[in-house]
Amino acid sequence: MRQRSWPRKALTDAAIRKVKPTDKPQRLLDGGGLYPEVSPAGGKWWRLKYRHLGKEKRLSLGTYPDTSLADARGKRGITGAGA
């Protein structure tokens, strides 16, 4: 897997609040497999993408804003899946 040569900006709470729903689900990458997924209906769920036995899996960590960015990052660290 190739590493990107430019640094990625960290996801902010303001960026999550500002995103508008579109006709397809959107993913705003935070790093380590963590991202908020914005549904076409406007719901925002925290997801963690990881691999287990070679298969890609997704884990739901809660909804935004009930689960904040800091809480989601903390849950990512607890699961060990994003490491």
PyMOL commands that set and color helices and strands:
alter all, ss='L'
color gray80, all
select helices_A, chain A and resi 13-18+69-79
alter helices_A, ss='H'
color red, helices_A
select strands_A, chain A and resi 26-27+34-38+44-52+55-63
alter strands_A, ss='S'
color yellow, strands_A
deselect
rebuild
show_as cartoon
